[in-house]
């Protein structure tokens, strides 16, 4: 991997905004124009010069469940909550929450087929987790499932994931 140093473009003459020949980020309070895939894009800053960044991934790489919102789970069989992405792509979980509408508490196993994570969903309650660093899928092109400890009326599973390579 090689790194290319940032180079100023346009005028490099000193100004109030660039007295020491620093590379400046243009401040903005509006979104820049969308660019085609593979095009160069400029860095974005606020009007004071602080970098504007999006945590985890750009909007194009964020997904929600199987694409239809909350997944309804009622049985103790594995139920897909994130469909397998394309070859070479990982679906890493950023957030997950469970809404248990039944009068029975359940344990919930979240699995990518290799690693499993366990949660508890009390009766008539909602529980969840938001991960500052996404929960990584073990391998590419693998979906995620949940399996309940017992059958219940309904457990709604909402999951937000980030596509990564």
TIVOVO-601202 format. One record per residue (C-alpha): residue number from 1; residue in one letter; y, z, x. Coordinates in Angstrom, 2 decimals, decimal comma, m for minus. Each point is the difference from the previous one (the first is absolute). Layout:
BEGIN
<NUM; a; <Y; Z; X>>;
...
//
This chain:
BEGIN
<1; x; <0,00; 0,00; 0,00>>;
<2; x; <3,41; m0,85; 1,37>>;
<3; x; <3,36; 1,35; m1,06>>;
<4; x; <3,15; m2,07; m0,17>>;
<5; x; <3,23; 1,92; 0,57>>;
<6; x; <2,70; m0,27; m2,63>>;
<7; x; <2,70; m2,47; 0,96>>;
<8; x; <3,44; m0,18; m1,58>>;
<9; x; <0,83; m3,18; m1,88>>;
<10; x; <3,39; m1,40; m0,85>>;
<11; x; <3,06; 1,63; 1,53>>;
<12; x; <m0,64; 2,80; 2,46>>;
<13; x; <3,67; 0,72; 0,55>>;
<14; x; <0,85; 3,71; m0,23>>;
<15; x; <1,41; 1,10; m3,33>>;
<16; x; <0,45; 3,24; m1,87>>;
<17; x; <m3,58; m0,41; m1,24>>;
<18; x; <m1,40; m1,14; 3,36>>;
<19; x; <2,06; 1,57; 2,80>>;
<20; x; <m2,90; 0,39; 2,40>>;
<21; x; <m1,76; m3,33; m0,62>>;
<22; x; <m2,57; 1,63; m2,30>>;
<23; x; <m2,10; m2,08; m2,32>>;
<24; x; <1,44; 0,60; m3,42>>;
<25; x; <m1,74; 0,05; m3,37>>;
<26; x; <2,11; m1,43; m2,76>>;
<27; x; <0,72; 2,64; m2,63>>;
<28; x; <m0,75; m0,90; m3,59>>;
<29; x; <m0,14; 1,52; m3,45>>;
<30; x; <m1,90; m2,95; m1,48>>;
<31; x; <m3,42; m1,47; 0,71>>;
<32; x; <m0,21; m2,89; 2,48>>;
<33; x; <m1,35; m3,35; m1,15>>;
<34; x; <m3,80; m0,27; m0,12>>;
<35; x; <m1,48; m2,07; 2,81>>;
<36; x; <m3,12; m2,14; 0,07>>;
<37; x; <m3,12; 1,47; 1,59>>;
<38; x; <0,24; m0,29; 3,80>>;
<39; x; <3,80; m0,40; 0,16>>;
<40; x; <2,10; 2,30; 2,15>>;
<41; x; <1,96; 2,64; m1,89>>;
<42; x; <2,90; 2,15; 1,07>>;
<43; x; <m0,11; 3,77; 0,19>>;
<44; x; <1,69; 1,76; m2,90>>;
<45; x; <2,35; 2,93; 0,21>>;
<46; x; <2,23; 1,93; m2,36>>;
<47; x; <3,78; m0,24; 0,24>>;
<48; x; <0,05; 2,78; 2,58>>;
<49; x; <m2,57; m1,67; 2,25>>;
<50; x; <m3,12; 2,05; m0,76>>;
<51; x; <m3,14; m2,12; m0,05>>;
<52; x; <m1,46; m0,60; m3,45>>;
<53; x; <m3,79; 0,19; 0,06>>;
<54; x; <m2,73; 0,05; m2,62>>;
<55; x; <m2,69; 2,65; 0,56>>;
<56; x; <m3,54; m1,25; 0,54>>;
<57; x; <0,32; m3,69; m1,01>>;
<58; x; <2,07; m2,68; m1,62>>;
<59; x; <m0,27; m0,31; m3,77>>;
<60; x; <m2,19; m3,11; 0,33>>;
<61; x; <m2,74; 2,09; 1,64>>;
<62; x; <m0,04; 2,88; m2,50>>;
<63; x; <m2,60; m0,01; m2,77>>;
<64; x; <m0,82; 2,18; m2,97>>;
<65; x; <m3,62; 0,62; m0,95>>;
<66; x; <m2,03; m2,96; m1,13>>;
<67; x; <3,20; m1,71; m1,12>>;
<68; x; <m0,01; 1,25; m3,57>>;
<69; x; <1,57; 3,44; 0,50>>;
<70; x; <m2,05; 3,13; m0,55>>;
<71; x; <m3,77; m0,33; 0,17>>;
<72; x; <m1,87; 1,89; m2,74>>;
<73; x; <m3,14; 1,79; 1,21>>;
<74; x; <m2,47; 1,71; m2,34>>;
<75; x; <m3,39; 0,01; 1,71>>;
<76; x; <m1,55; 1,45; 3,14>>;
<77; x; <m0,57; m3,54; 1,34>>;
<78; x; <2,16; m1,52; 2,73>>;
<79; x; <3,03; m1,76; m1,50>>;
<80; x; <2,18; m2,40; 1,99>>;
<81; x; <3,63; 1,12; 0,29>>;
<82; x; <1,07; m2,46; 2,73>>;
<83; x; <m1,62; m3,43; 0,17>>;
<84; x; <m1,06; m1,23; 3,43>>;
<85; x; <2,81; m1,92; 1,71>>;
<86; x; <m0,44; m3,26; 1,93>>;
<87; x; <m1,96; m0,24; 3,25>>;
<88; x; <1,70; 1,84; 2,87>>;
<89; x; <2,29; 2,01; m2,31>>;
<90; x; <m0,17; 3,78; m0,50>>;
<91; x; <1,07; 1,79; m3,21>>;
<92; x; <1,38; 3,35; 1,19>>;
<93; x; <0,83; 2,58; m2,69>>;
<94; x; <3,56; 1,28; m0,14>>;
<95; x; <m0,16; 2,01; m3,23>>;
<96; x; <m2,63; 0,99; m2,53>>;
<97; x; <0,14; 2,14; m3,10>>;
<98; x; <m2,42; 0,97; m2,72>>;
<99; x; <0,73; 0,87; m3,63>>;
<100; x; <m2,91; 1,77; m1,67>>;
<101; x; <0,29; m0,21; m3,80>>;
<102; x; <m3,34; 1,71; m0,64>>;
<103; x; <m0,82; 3,68; m0,48>>;
<104; x; <m2,35; m0,13; 3,01>>;
<105; x; <1,11; 0,42; 3,62>>;
<106; x; <m1,52; m2,46; 2,49>>;
<107; x; <m0,29; m0,62; 3,71>>;
<108; x; <1,06; m3,51; 0,99>>;
<109; x; <m1,48; m1,82; 2,99>>;
<110; x; <2,25; m2,75; 1,39>>;
<111; x; <m1,92; m2,36; 2,28>>;
<112; x; <0,41; m3,24; 1,91>>;
<113; x; <m3,77; m0,23; 0,33>>;
<114; x; <m0,06; 1,70; 3,41>>;
<115; x; <2,31; 3,01; m0,20>>;
<116; x; <0,44; 2,22; m3,02>>;
<117; x; <2,83; 2,33; m0,98>>;
<118; x; <m0,26; 2,64; m2,72>>;
<119; x; <2,51; 1,12; m2,61>>;
<120; x; <m0,12; 2,39; m2,94>>;
<121; x; <1,36; m0,93; m3,44>>;
<122; x; <0,28; 3,05; m2,27>>;
<123; x; <m0,48; m0,46; m3,76>>;
<124; x; <3,13; m1,24; m1,80>>;
<125; x; <1,93; m0,18; 3,27>>;
<126; x; <1,40; m2,45; 2,56>>;
<127; x; <m0,47; 0,19; 3,78>>;
<128; x; <0,82; m2,37; 2,81>>;
<129; x; <0,95; m0,60; 3,60>>;
<130; x; <2,61; m2,08; 1,80>>;
<131; x; <m0,77; m0,77; 3,63>>;
<132; x; <2,86; m0,38; 2,46>>;
<133; x; <m2,40; m2,00; 2,13>>;
<134; x; <m2,32; m2,05; m2,24>>;
<135; x; <m3,64; 1,03; m0,34>>;
<136; x; <m1,70; m2,77; 2,02>>;
<137; x; <m2,84; m2,13; m1,28>>;
<138; x; <m2,95; 0,11; 2,40>>;
<139; x; <m0,48; m3,76; 0,07>>;
<140; x; <1,77; m3,15; m1,10>>;
<141; x; <m0,74; m1,83; m3,24>>;
<142; x; <m1,31; 3,19; m1,64>>;
<143; x; <1,01; 1,41; m3,36>>;
<144; x; <0,22; 3,64; m1,05>>;
<145; x; <m1,94; 1,79; m2,74>>;
<146; x; <0,09; 3,36; m1,74>>;
<147; x; <m3,06; 1,88; m1,22>>;
<148; x; <0,23; 3,01; m2,30>>;
<149; x; <m2,24; 3,07; 0,28>>;
<150; x; <m0,83; m0,35; m3,72>>;
<151; x; <0,84; m2,26; m2,93>>;
<152; x; <3,16; 0,95; m1,90>>;
<153; x; <2,25; m1,37; m2,75>>;
<154; x; <2,51; m1,73; 2,33>>;
<155; x; <1,38; 0,37; 3,49>>;
<156; x; <2,87; m2,38; 0,74>>;
<157; x; <0,27; m0,96; 3,66>>;
<158; x; <3,26; m1,42; 1,35>>;
<159; x; <0,00; m1,19; 3,58>>;
<160; x; <2,61; m1,65; 2,23>>;
<161; x; <m1,26; m1,80; 3,08>>;
<162; x; <1,43; m1,86; 2,98>>;
<163; x; <m1,59; m3,19; 1,35>>;
<164; x; <m0,35; 0,06; 3,81>>;
<165; x; <m1,65; m2,01; 2,74>>;
//
